[in-house]
Amino acid sequence: MTFIFIAFVFGLATGAIGRMKGSSFFIWFLVGLALPGIGIFAALLYRYEQDDPLRQCPECGNVVPISDQVCMRCGADLHFPEAAGNAL
């Protein structure tokens, strides 16, 4: 019974941290519930979603994170942009 309570508390804490970083509360809650110590540590090391650089789809103009490979609106393949100082 004690382990279930501890796992639930860690799940809530992990979910709250994941939500603050812009991710899903429910997914991080499950991670924290399944892996009480490791889950909260992983949530603390997880990146902030709102800090991701954005780019515009060349076909439809939808703004997507730079890490997306396919536009979610039109399905166009997005190529990773090359560095600005990469001139030959």
trRosetta pair geometry for C-beta under 8 A, 3 or more apart (Angstrom, degrees):
i j d omega theta_ij theta_ji phi_ij phi_ji
1 4 5.8 -53 -153 32 34 112
1 5 6.7 32 151 -16 65 105
2 5 5.8 -56 -153 37 34 111
2 6 6.3 31 152 -17 68 107
3 6 5.7 -55 -144 40 33 110
3 7 6.0 33 156 -19 67 108
4 7 5.8 -54 -143 39 28 111
4 8 6.3 31 155 -21 62 107
5 8 5.7 -55 -148 35 29 112
5 9 6.4 28 155 -17 64 105
6 9 5.9 -55 -148 37 31 109
6 10 6.3 28 155 -14 65 108
6 36 6.1 25 133 -137 94 156
7 10 5.8 -56 -145 41 30 109
7 11 6.2 37 152 -25 64 107
7 32 7.9 148 -174 135 62 69
7 33 5.3 67 161 -154 98 59
7 34 7.9 71 -161 -56 117 14
7 36 5.1 -102 -110 -73 63 116
8 11 5.5 -52 -147 34 30 116
8 12 6.6 31 154 -18 63 102
8 33 6.7 25 -95 -115 41 95
9 12 5.8 -51 -150 34 32 110
9 13 6.4 29 153 -15 65 107
10 13 5.7 -55 -144 40 33 110
10 14 6.0 33 157 -19 67 109
10 32 4.8 -160 134 173 78 98
10 33 7.1 156 85 -85 89 35
10 36 3.8 100 58 -147 169 82
10 37 7.3 -63 -138 -58 150 36
10 39 6.5 105 150 65 110 118
10 40 5.7 -101 -161 -40 92 119
11 14 5.8 -55 -140 40 27 109
11 15 6.1 29 158 -19 63 109
11 29 4.7 55 173 -168 94 68
11 30 7.2 42 -142 -71 112 16
11 31 8.0 147 -125 67 74 46
11 32 4.0 155 -109 96 41 102
11 33 3.5 27 -88 -63 130 81
11 36 7.6 -62 -42 -105 69 72
11 39 7.5 2 -97 106 54 155
12 15 5.7 -57 -146 38 27 112
12 16 6.3 28 156 -20 63 106
12 29 6.8 25 -85 -124 35 97
12 32 7.4 -123 21 104 28 146
13 16 5.8 -54 -148 34 30 111
13 17 6.5 28 155 -16 64 105
13 32 6.5 -178 66 -159 72 153
13 40 5.7 6 106 -110 113 122
14 17 5.9 -54 -148 37 32 109
14 18 6.2 31 154 -17 65 109
14 28 5.0 -153 138 160 86 92
14 29 6.5 151 82 -100 94 32
14 31 6.0 -132 148 84 143 91
14 32 2.6 177 29 -67 143 134
14 33 7.8 -133 48 -23 133 56
14 39 4.6 -13 -112 133 157 107
14 40 4.7 -112 -81 -86 92 66
14 42 7.9 31 -145 62 117 88
14 43 4.7 169 -153 -21 76 150
15 18 5.7 -56 -145 39 30 111
15 19 6.2 31 156 -20 65 107
15 25 4.4 57 -179 -170 101 74
15 26 7.0 40 -132 -73 120 18
15 28 4.6 149 -105 92 47 96
15 29 3.5 16 -72 -68 128 82
15 32 6.2 -108 -29 22 72 136
16 19 5.7 -54 -146 36 30 111
16 20 6.5 32 154 -21 63 104
16 25 7.2 31 -76 -131 35 101
17 20 5.7 -53 -150 33 32 112
17 21 6.6 21 154 -11 63 109
17 28 6.9 -143 69 167 77 148
17 40 6.8 100 17 -148 150 72
17 43 4.1 100 95 140 124 126
17 44 6.2 -46 -180 -71 150 60
17 46 7.9 123 132 39 102 117
18 21 5.9 -65 -152 42 31 106
18 23 4.5 -70 176 73 90 112
18 24 6.7 -23 139 72 124 44
18 25 6.3 154 84 -107 105 39
18 27 7.0 -137 156 79 157 84
18 28 2.8 -170 -1 -49 159 164
18 29 7.8 -119 40 -32 135 57
18 31 7.7 111 -58 43 148 127
18 43 4.9 -84 -58 -136 82 114
18 46 6.7 27 -113 55 75 158
19 22 7.8 81 -177 -48 32 11
19 23 6.8 -100 -84 67 31 61
19 24 7.6 -31 -88 154 72 14
19 25 4.2 13 -68 -79 117 91
19 28 7.0 -136 -31 43 68 139
21 43 7.3 -178 10 -176 138 78
21 46 5.6 118 117 99 166 108
21 47 7.2 138 -179 107 124 31
21 48 5.1 -122 -155 -108 81 58
21 49 6.3 108 144 -4 71 84
22 48 6.0 81 10 -171 121 63
22 49 3.1 -129 102 41 132 115
22 50 5.1 174 -72 -25 152 85
23 27 6.8 -84 151 64 107 120
23 28 6.2 101 100 -39 118 121
23 46 6.8 -44 -12 147 147 147
23 49 6.0 151 -59 -38 68 128
24 27 4.1 68 85 12 119 108
24 28 6.5 164 89 -5 65 86
25 28 6.2 -70 -152 46 28 103
25 29 5.9 35 153 -28 68 109
26 29 5.4 -50 -144 32 30 117
26 30 6.6 30 156 -17 62 102
27 30 5.9 -55 -155 35 31 110
27 31 6.6 31 149 -18 65 105
28 31 5.4 -49 -145 36 39 114
28 32 6.2 36 156 -15 68 106
28 39 7.4 136 -171 176 67 106
28 43 5.5 80 -154 -102 122 122
29 32 5.9 -59 -147 42 28 108
29 33 6.1 30 153 -22 64 110
30 33 5.5 -53 -141 36 31 114
30 34 6.2 22 161 -13 65 109
31 34 6.2 -61 -145 42 26 103
31 35 6.2 -33 174 39 65 102
31 39 4.3 157 134 -136 83 113
31 42 6.7 -92 156 73 137 134
31 43 7.2 148 92 -56 131 101
32 35 7.0 -77 -123 68 21 65
32 36 6.5 51 179 -118 63 43
32 39 3.8 -178 -94 120 47 140
32 40 5.8 65 -120 -59 105 74
32 43 6.9 -9 -67 -26 108 137
33 36 7.5 7 -145 -76 16 71
33 39 7.5 25 17 -3 34 175
34 39 6.8 119 62 -63 72 135
35 38 4.2 -53 160 62 120 104
35 39 4.2 137 81 -41 89 94
35 42 7.7 45 94 5 133 129
36 39 6.3 -42 -119 27 8 111
36 40 7.3 -1 170 -9 47 105
37 40 6.7 -66 -159 34 27 101
37 41 6.7 20 152 -13 63 113
38 41 5.6 -62 -152 41 35 113
38 42 6.2 36 152 -22 70 106
39 42 5.7 -54 -147 35 30 110
39 43 6.4 30 154 -19 65 104
40 43 5.6 -50 -147 35 34 113
40 44 6.5 38 152 -21 63 103
41 44 5.8 -53 -152 33 32 112
41 45 6.6 19 154 -8 64 109
42 45 5.9 -64 -148 44 32 104
42 46 6.4 52 150 -46 66 97
43 46 5.5 -35 -148 5 35 121
47 51 6.7 -115 170 60 96 119
47 52 7.7 88 132 -64 127 88
48 51 4.2 74 83 -1 107 113
49 52 6.2 -32 -173 -7 45 114
52 65 4.5 -5 135 -138 140 113
52 66 6.5 -161 170 25 92 87
52 67 6.5 -74 -154 1 129 110
53 65 7.4 102 79 -157 45 65
53 66 4.6 16 86 -15 92 134
54 63 5.2 21 172 180 129 100
54 64 6.8 156 -153 82 81 25
54 65 6.0 -66 -104 -103 64 38
54 66 6.5 -146 -112 -39 13 79
55 63 7.4 172 88 -148 24 63
55 64 6.5 -28 65 66 71 74
55 65 7.9 33 21 151 78 17
55 66 5.1 86 -10 -96 110 75
55 78 7.5 138 90 -168 127 134
55 81 6.5 178 -105 -26 154 131
56 61 5.7 -17 -174 -150 111 49
56 62 7.2 151 -155 75 62 32
56 63 5.6 -36 -97 -94 69 65
56 64 7.8 123 -118 20 21 74
57 60 5.0 6 95 50 132 78
57 61 6.1 -55 64 2 85 10
57 62 4.5 24 10 48 126 81
57 63 7.8 -122 -4 -65 80 21
57 64 6.2 62 -50 2 94 117
57 71 4.2 53 -110 -104 139 136
57 73 6.9 -142 12 47 163 113
57 74 6.6 147 154 32 153 117
57 76 5.9 120 -167 56 114 127
57 78 6.6 -89 -116 -87 76 115
58 76 7.2 -127 57 132 79 154
58 78 7.9 149 8 -116 92 79
59 71 6.9 -139 49 12 110 162
59 74 5.3 -129 100 92 124 157
59 76 4.4 151 14 -53 141 159
60 71 6.4 144 34 160 116 154
60 73 5.2 -133 96 99 156 126
60 74 4.2 163 -28 -27 136 135
60 76 7.1 178 -3 -1 97 127
62 71 5.6 119 59 -162 128 111
62 72 7.1 -134 141 55 154 76
62 73 4.2 163 -57 9 155 138
62 74 7.0 -178 0 -1 128 95
64 68 4.4 -69 156 41 125 148
64 71 6.0 -144 -31 -120 150 66
64 72 6.6 148 -105 7 123 95
64 78 7.1 -135 74 -51 141 167
65 68 5.2 113 66 -19 78 97
66 80 7.6 71 170 -137 88 75
66 81 7.1 -69 -148 19 108 109
68 71 7.2 91 132 -88 130 36
68 72 7.2 -75 -156 -30 146 93
68 78 6.1 50 105 47 83 146
69 77 6.9 -22 160 -151 77 69
69 78 5.8 -168 -166 57 29 89
70 75 6.1 -12 -180 -152 109 46
70 76 7.1 162 -155 77 63 35
70 77 6.2 -37 -102 -104 73 47
70 78 6.5 -171 -88 9 18 92
71 74 5.0 7 99 49 131 80
71 75 6.2 -59 70 -3 84 11
71 76 4.6 24 17 45 124 83
71 78 6.0 114 -45 -44 79 113
82 86 5.2 -109 162 60 107 144
83 86 4.2 104 69 -29 92 115
